[in-house]
Amino acid sequence: MERTEPLHVFFFETLSGSQPVRDFLLERPKEDRREIGSDIFKVQIGFPLGLPTVEKMDNNLWEIRSHIPDGICRIFFTLNQQIMVLLHGFIKKTKKTPLKEIEIAKARLEEYRRFSL
């Protein structure tokens, strides 16, 4: 089902002013950024989506899965009404999502909730 209005996308910003997902994406090759951006756009216009593009990881925490040459790029995000906040990105090379990556996303979600809502 296509949304009548796309979700707005914002990059999570740390208290020091960095935007970890934006920095992560800028480090990727242009082709990877194009693929990841296309998948983010699918979510913007089609959320809620399920696998293979989106998986719910925790309460108010989802991940976007993008297949790129290096493996599977994961972008964790949360929703705040019509805003999709990109919290954390990494390249997954193992079968199971590393707990460390989930913990980073959850910590950023808590920081976002504390200072943005």
N, CA and C of each residue as an Amber inpcrd file, in Angstrom:
protein
   351
   0.8480000  -1.1750000   0.0000000   0.0000000   0.0000000   0.0000000
   0.8970000   1.2430000   0.0000000   0.6600000   2.1110000  -0.9740000
   1.4560000   3.3350000  -1.0570000   0.8500000   4.4050000  -0.1530000
   1.6990000   5.1160000   0.5340000   1.2680000   6.1860000   1.4450000
   0.7300000   7.3550000   0.6340000  -0.1990000   8.1120000   1.2290000
  -0.6790000   9.3170000   0.5610000   0.3700000  10.4180000   0.6500000
   1.1710000  10.3840000   1.7060000   2.2540000  11.3440000   1.8670000
   3.4790000  10.5930000   2.3760000   4.6290000  10.7480000   1.7160000
   5.8210000  10.0160000   2.1690000   6.2660000  10.4610000   3.5630000
   6.9080000   9.5270000   4.2540000   7.5230000   9.8760000   5.5290000
   8.6650000  10.8660000   5.2720000   8.8670000  11.7720000   6.1850000
  10.0220000  12.6600000   6.1220000  11.2050000  11.9130000   6.7240000
  12.3770000  12.0840000   6.1470000  13.5640000  11.3860000   6.6220000
  14.5230000  12.3950000   7.2540000  14.9700000  12.0620000   8.4710000
  15.9510000  12.8780000   9.1660000  17.0580000  11.9820000   9.6780000
  18.2630000  12.5240000   9.7080000  19.3970000  11.8120000  10.2750000
  19.4610000  12.1160000  11.7660000  19.5990000  11.0700000  12.5800000
  19.8460000  11.2520000  14.0080000  21.1140000  12.0750000  14.1640000
  21.0680000  13.0160000  15.0880000  22.2320000  13.8540000  15.3590000
  22.6290000  13.7040000  16.8180000  23.9070000  13.4380000  17.0480000
  24.4010000  13.2930000  18.4170000  24.4480000  14.6580000  19.0970000
  24.6570000  14.6420000  20.4000000  24.7610000  15.8980000  21.1320000
  25.9470000  16.7380000  20.6630000  26.9700000  16.0710000  20.1250000
  28.1400000  16.8020000  19.6190000  27.9290000  17.3180000  18.1930000
  26.7810000  16.9830000  17.5910000  26.4630000  17.5060000  16.2620000
  26.7800000  16.5990000  15.1000000  27.3190000  15.4020000  15.3550000
  27.6080000  14.5030000  14.2320000  26.3350000  13.7490000  13.8270000
  26.3160000  13.3100000  12.5900000  25.2080000  12.5340000  12.0520000
  25.7720000  11.1950000  11.5770000  25.7760000  10.1930000  12.4540000
  26.4690000   8.9290000  12.1560000  26.0000000   8.2300000  10.8860000
  24.7030000   8.2190000  10.5950000  24.2390000   7.5170000   9.3970000
  24.6510000   8.2840000   8.1420000  24.5640000   9.5940000   8.1780000
  25.0050000  10.3920000   7.0300000  26.4930000  10.1440000   6.7790000
  27.2970000  10.1610000   7.8410000  28.7340000   9.9000000   7.6990000
  28.9800000   8.5070000   7.1290000  28.2460000   7.5160000   7.6340000
  28.3650000   6.1350000   7.1550000  28.0520000   6.0740000   5.6570000
  26.9650000   6.7190000   5.2450000  26.5740000   6.6770000   3.8320000
  27.5900000   7.3790000   2.9430000  28.1350000   8.4750000   3.3970000
  29.1140000   9.2100000   2.5920000  30.4110000   8.4260000   2.3920000
  30.6670000   7.4660000   3.2870000  31.8530000   6.6140000   3.1450000
  31.6420000   5.4950000   2.1290000  30.4070000   5.2240000   1.7570000
  30.0880000   4.1410000   0.8370000  30.2980000   4.5960000  -0.6070000
  30.5920000   3.6530000  -1.5130000  30.6890000   4.0010000  -2.9400000
  29.3380000   4.5130000  -3.4690000  29.3980000   5.2640000  -4.5280000
  28.2060000   5.8750000  -5.1160000  27.1210000   4.8340000  -5.4270000
  27.5090000   3.6890000  -5.9610000  26.5430000   2.6430000  -6.3100000
  25.8210000   2.1330000  -5.0600000  26.5670000   1.9790000  -3.9610000
  25.9530000   1.5470000  -2.6940000  24.9640000   2.5900000  -2.1930000
  25.3690000   3.8550000  -2.2550000  24.4800000   4.9360000  -1.7900000
  23.1930000   4.9650000  -2.6060000  23.3160000   4.7080000  -3.8950000
  22.1370000   4.6920000  -4.7630000  21.1910000   3.5650000  -4.3350000
  21.7250000   2.3870000  -4.1020000  20.8970000   1.2380000  -3.6940000
  20.2610000   1.4710000  -2.3260000  21.0460000   1.9310000  -1.3820000
  20.5460000   2.1920000  -0.0260000  19.4870000   3.2930000  -0.0660000
  19.7490000   4.3480000  -0.8190000  18.7900000   5.4430000  -0.9450000
  17.4820000   4.9830000  -1.5580000  17.5640000   4.1020000  -2.5400000
  16.3610000   3.5520000  -3.1660000  15.5280000   2.7670000  -2.1490000
  16.1930000   1.9980000  -1.2970000  15.4720000   1.2300000  -0.2830000
  14.8710000   2.1380000   0.7880000  15.5940000   3.1940000   1.1620000
  15.0400000   4.1540000   2.1240000  13.7910000   4.7950000   1.5220000
  13.8470000   5.1270000   0.2450000  12.6910000   5.7330000  -0.4170000
  11.5030000   4.7750000  -0.4470000  11.7580000   3.4800000  -0.6940000
  10.6750000   2.4840000  -0.6560000   9.9520000   2.5320000   0.6830000
  10.7260000   2.6630000   1.7530000  10.1340000   2.7220000   3.0860000
   9.3640000   4.0300000   3.2620000   9.9150000   5.1240000   2.7770000
   9.2390000   6.4180000   2.8830000   7.8330000   6.3780000   2.2880000
   7.6940000   5.7470000   1.1490000   6.3990000   5.7590000   0.4710000
   5.5410000   4.5430000   0.7810000   6.1450000   3.4930000   1.3400000
   5.3880000   2.2620000   1.5170000   5.2310000   1.7460000   2.9250000
   5.8000000   2.4260000   3.9190000   5.7380000   1.9100000   5.2880000
   4.2920000   1.8250000   5.7490000   3.8890000   0.7490000   6.3950000
   4.7240000  -0.3360000   6.8950000   5.0140000  -1.3820000   5.8190000
   6.2440000  -1.7950000   5.7560000   6.7060000  -2.8490000   4.8590000
   7.2700000  -3.9800000   5.6930000   7.3470000  -5.1340000   5.1040000
   7.9490000  -6.2810000   5.7790000   9.1730000  -6.7480000   5.0260000
   9.5610000  -7.9860000   5.3110000  10.7220000  -8.5730000   4.6540000
  10.4410000  -8.7220000   3.1690000  11.4110000  -8.5860000   2.3130000
  12.8400000  -8.5820000   2.5900000  13.4300000  -7.1870000   2.8550000
  12.6350000  -6.1200000   2.7410000  13.2000000  -4.7750000   2.8690000
  13.2780000  -4.2910000   4.3060000  12.2560000  -4.5410000   5.1130000
  12.1830000  -4.0110000   6.4780000  11.9020000  -5.1320000   7.4690000
  12.5850000  -5.0770000   8.6030000  12.3050000  -6.0060000   9.6940000
  12.2180000  -5.2280000  11.0000000  11.2080000  -5.5410000  11.7930000
  11.0870000  -4.9160000  13.1060000  12.0840000  -5.5920000  14.0370000
  12.9040000  -4.7840000  14.7230000  13.9460000  -5.3200000  15.5820000
  13.5930000  -5.2260000  17.0640000  12.8000000  -4.2160000  17.4260000
  12.4470000  -3.9790000  18.8240000  11.2850000  -2.9990000  18.8310000
  10.8470000  -2.6320000  20.0160000   9.7730000  -1.6640000  20.1300000
  10.1950000  -0.3330000  19.4960000   9.4860000   0.0730000  18.4320000
   9.7580000   1.3080000  17.7060000  11.1710000   1.3650000  17.1090000
  11.6870000   0.2110000  16.7090000  12.9980000   0.1290000  16.0600000
  12.9180000  -0.8710000  14.9160000  13.2130000  -0.4010000  13.7010000
  13.1880000  -1.2330000  12.5100000  14.5270000  -1.1360000  11.8040000
  14.7500000  -2.0650000  10.8650000  15.9430000  -1.9740000  10.0370000
  15.5470000  -2.1000000   8.5770000  16.2410000  -1.3250000   7.7520000
  16.1130000  -1.4200000   6.3010000  17.2770000  -2.2760000   5.8280000
  16.9890000  -3.2360000   4.9650000  18.0180000  -4.1420000   4.4380000
  18.2720000  -3.8270000   2.9780000  19.5000000  -3.5060000   2.6520000
  19.8960000  -3.2190000   1.2720000  21.0150000  -4.1740000   0.8760000
  20.8400000  -4.8330000  -0.2430000  21.8720000  -5.7520000  -0.7310000
  22.8610000  -4.9730000  -1.5910000  24.1170000  -5.0070000  -1.1540000
  25.1990000  -4.3260000  -1.8590000  26.3460000  -5.3210000  -2.0380000
  27.3310000  -5.0140000  -2.8850000  28.4200000  -5.9690000  -3.1200000
  29.1610000  -6.4260000  -1.8550000  29.2970000  -5.5540000  -0.8350000
  30.0260000  -5.9160000   0.3820000  29.2350000  -6.8050000   1.3370000
  27.9580000  -6.9920000   1.0970000  27.1070000  -7.7610000   2.0080000
  25.7250000  -7.1480000   2.0540000  25.1730000  -7.0700000   3.2300000
  23.8580000  -6.4560000   3.4100000  24.0260000  -5.2390000   4.2950000
  23.6440000  -4.0930000   3.7580000  23.6890000  -2.8680000   4.5410000
  22.4250000  -2.8180000   5.3920000  22.5970000  -2.4740000   6.6480000
  21.4580000  -2.3310000   7.5560000  21.4160000  -0.8890000   8.0340000
  20.2490000  -0.2900000   7.9280000  20.0170000   1.0470000   8.4550000
  18.8900000   0.9240000   9.4740000  19.2090000   1.1680000  10.7430000
  18.1920000   1.1450000  11.7950000  17.4790000   2.4950000  11.8160000
  16.1520000   2.4480000  12.0270000  15.3980000   3.6890000  12.1040000
  14.2540000   3.5630000  13.1050000  13.7410000   4.7200000  13.4940000
  12.5710000   4.8050000  14.3490000  11.5950000   5.7550000  13.6880000
  10.3680000   5.7510000  14.1770000   9.3500000   6.6650000  13.6650000
   8.8750000   7.5810000  14.7710000   8.6810000   8.8320000  14.4040000
   8.0760000   9.8220000  15.2840000   7.0020000  10.4970000  14.4430000
   5.7870000   9.9930000  14.5340000   4.6610000  10.4140000  13.6940000
   5.0220000  10.2010000  12.2320000   5.1550000  11.2420000  11.4310000
   5.4590000  11.1080000  10.0060000   6.9450000  11.3050000   9.7050000
   7.7830000  11.1430000  10.7280000   9.2270000  11.3350000  10.5640000
   9.9440000  10.0080000  10.7750000  10.7760000   9.6520000   9.8130000
  11.6130000   8.4640000   9.8960000  13.0090000   8.9500000  10.2720000
  13.4920000   8.5550000  11.4520000  14.7910000   9.0100000  11.9430000
  15.7960000   7.8790000  11.7540000  16.8180000   8.1220000  10.9440000
  17.8500000   7.1190000  10.6750000  18.8660000   7.1600000  11.8130000
  18.9800000   6.0390000  12.5470000  19.7560000   5.9940000  13.7820000
  21.1620000   5.4230000  13.6240000  21.2900000   4.3470000  12.8410000
  22.5720000   3.6360000  12.7970000  22.6640000   2.8390000  11.5050000
  23.8440000   2.7910000  10.9200000  24.0630000   2.0050000   9.7160000
  25.3370000   1.1920000   9.8230000  25.3190000  -0.0010000   9.2270000
  26.5040000  -0.8550000   9.1970000  26.3440000  -1.8840000   8.0940000
  27.4380000  -2.5520000   7.7520000  27.4250000  -3.6320000   6.7710000
  27.4580000  -4.9460000   7.5270000  26.4670000  -5.7550000   7.2970000
  26.3680000  -7.0490000   7.9700000  27.0410000  -8.1000000   7.1020000
  27.9700000  -8.8170000   7.7010000  28.6910000  -9.8560000   6.9610000
  28.4820000 -11.2390000   7.5540000  27.7810000 -11.3030000   8.6850000
  27.5140000 -12.5870000   9.3200000  26.0200000 -12.8780000   9.2170000
  25.6500000 -14.1060000   9.5280000  24.2470000 -14.5090000   9.4160000
  23.3660000 -13.7660000  10.4190000  23.8450000 -13.6150000  11.6250000
  23.0590000 -12.9910000  12.6760000  23.5110000 -11.5420000  12.8830000
  22.5420000 -10.6560000  13.1410000  22.8910000  -9.2570000  13.4100000
  23.6730000  -9.1740000  14.7150000  24.8760000  -8.6110000  14.6900000
  25.6690000  -8.5020000  15.9160000  24.9410000  -7.6830000  16.9880000
  24.9330000  -8.1920000  18.2060000  24.2780000  -7.5240000  19.3270000
  24.8110000  -6.1110000  19.5170000  26.1070000  -5.9210000  19.2940000
  26.7370000  -4.6040000  19.4300000  26.0390000  -3.5690000  18.5430000
  25.6810000  -3.9540000  17.3300000  25.0270000  -3.0350000  16.3860000
  23.6170000  -2.6760000  16.8630000  22.9030000  -3.6500000  17.3770000
  21.5590000  -3.4040000  17.9160000  21.6440000  -2.4900000  19.1310000
  22.6410000  -2.7140000  19.9730000  22.8070000  -1.8800000  21.1690000
  23.1130000  -0.4280000  20.8090000  23.9010000  -0.2130000  19.7560000
  24.1930000   1.1500000  19.3040000  22.8920000   1.8270000  18.8590000
  22.1010000   1.1120000  18.0620000  20.8340000   1.6760000  17.5870000
  19.8960000   1.9830000  18.7490000  19.8120000   1.0900000  19.7250000
  18.9350000   1.3130000  20.8820000  19.4100000   2.5040000  21.7140000
  20.7190000   2.6460000  21.8780000  21.2540000   3.7790000  22.6390000
  20.9340000   5.0940000  21.9330000  21.0500000   5.1170000  20.6240000
  20.7240000   6.3330000  19.8740000  19.2220000   6.6170000  19.9160000
  18.4260000   5.5650000  19.8880000  16.9810000   5.7440000  20.0210000
  16.6490000   6.3810000  21.3610000  17.2700000   5.9070000  22.4240000
  17.0300000   6.4870000  23.7520000  17.4880000   7.9430000  23.8060000
  18.6380000   8.2300000  23.2180000  19.1270000   9.6110000  23.1850000
  18.1570000  10.4920000  22.3990000  17.6800000   9.9850000  21.2840000
  16.7190000  10.7370000  20.4750000  15.4470000  11.0190000  21.2860000
  14.9350000  10.0090000  21.9510000  13.7160000  10.1800000  22.7640000
  13.9340000  11.1950000  23.8700000  15.0790000  11.1320000  24.5040000
  15.3740000  12.0250000  25.6490000  15.4500000  13.4900000  25.2350000
  16.0190000  13.7460000  24.0710000  16.2970000  15.1320000  23.7070000
  15.4440000  15.6770000  22.5670000  14.6270000  14.8200000  21.9300000
  13.8800000  15.2850000  20.7680000  12.3710000  15.2390000  20.9300000
  11.8850000  14.4230000  21.8050000  10.4230000  14.2740000  21.9020000
   9.8270000  15.1720000  22.9450000
